[in-house]
């Protein structure tokens, strides 16, 4: 008779890879709620904007793709320098309006660095550097130290961004370097443009087939609306209300009268340009 451990291993090996992926819960890291609304200090994200301008391109399919193979050594160093600058920033001393773009840009720059450090890869899921026997991908790896705290990508997204701001549009801002993910924006988030970019990200994704597509009269939506359903609404009706809010007229008309989500999908292939 197989031991319980052997049975567990057998189940894990037999299970589809996608079934093993579950979204981390939004669990507040209280330490990062500190902020100073009297602060007039700003964080300079211009190096990130320049990097994006040089290597991110919008493809005809509406997906912003990164030219990973073209990134030269000098720009790799510039990216590392930008991340080092964010790492050395005592962000707890800044106002909320500076903190939100800081964490979004930090997440996206770190994700890009991880891919470049392991390139070429077909999917970010192949970068299996997270600790733990059953961990997958890079998301739980402690990558940087900010204010004496070691941080992973999951820390930034699920322990800082989601629980502090409680804004579902954060999911349209952070990018996982995958085709199925909302677009990486072609410019850095700043205190001045964050609201505009969050709204644009929501519209761009929901009105693209990888966000929402009507198939045989039923909505097939991104797996994001399943993994993080509670961020968008308490039930299907509330999630659909969120989708209608940003849907263009043609899509909104198709969504009217629909009360349930039908299915979900997600493409984990790397968001590189064609041919890489």
Secondary structure by P-SEA (a helix, b strand, c coil): cccaaaaaaaaaaaccccccbbbbccccccccccccccccbbbbaaaaaaaaaaccccccccccccccccccaaaaaaaaaaaaaaaacccccccaaaaaaaaaaaaaaaaaaaaaaacccccccccccccccccccccccccccccccccccccccccccccccccccccccccccccccccccccccccccaaaaaaaaaaaaaaccccccccccccccccccccccccccccaaaaaaaaaacccaaaaaaacccccccbbbbbccccccccc
